[in-house]
Amino acid sequence: MPKTSGRLLSLLSLLQARRDWPGALLAERLGISPRTVRRDVDRLRELGYPVVALKGPDGGYRLDAGAELPPLLFDDEQAVALAVALQIATATGAGIEEAAARALTTVRQVMPARLRHRIDTLQVTAVQRPSAAPAPQVSGDVLMALSTAVHAREVLRFDYAPVSPPEATDDDSAGLPPRRAEPHHLVTWGSRWYLVAWDLDRVDWRTFRADRITPRIPTGPRFAPREVPGGDVAAFVAGRFQGFDGSGDWPCRGEVILDLPAAAVSRYTREGIVEELGPDRCRLVLGSWSWPGLAAAIGRFDADIEVVGPSELKDAFAHLARRYANAASHASA
């Protein structure tokens, strides 16, 4: 029979692997008697692990949630995944950088040497996309309050701070507290946190920036969950950041023919539609915030362009041609 300490660790590992364990199955897996299982469960309880006895014909045990966080066991893959997640926590915008660094130190200290070596050789640097200003941080308390309201399906009351200058968000009346909304999803986009909610006052879906939210206590009554338009929250949020007219599309979309292979164009087009027309010719449908911006995005392919439509895109190419010609003449002067 294994020593008591080894048995306790094996028992704890099994209890963490699944929700409910029949007592007889635990005894079989550990190679001990049901009576020894009961004694080992009592020892785990003395160490602070909330092991609950299950009633029924066979009886059983479950590792339940407790008032404090007891020591946990991780397999090799879980430990490496946890360490990687903690290293990239600085790019989440959740304001948990210091806590993540302390947690990583704690996890590393108790890792066996073989795993410490793997973690030390895997140094992840989280690089955020360049922007005019760093992404605002959101306190962990606010994120927990929002996620709790989402989980409980309770109407959220909150103050919503104005932003200056205006940024890309579909909220069109910031700064008028208190707001009332049915919170449905907490999401991240571009290193920022957003709350997807049904605005009770505006009777429409909205995405609220979490760093501008100050939750009010208590929350409101419970509500019946709604389905976001289209049924896919990721597609819904992506659509809101493309076109805020509710169409889920870019405000400006055009079609051109490029003298380039479709394979060459598709490698650099994340959100466009590329159709092969021949070995060195393809059709490209692309969107943007403005017509000049769309024309400039298409011009970067460095190929002959035939504009299929609309006329606004043709006008944008003419506008850029004049601008670039002026720039060229000034450079040569």
Disulfide bonds with the S-S distance in Angstrom:
none
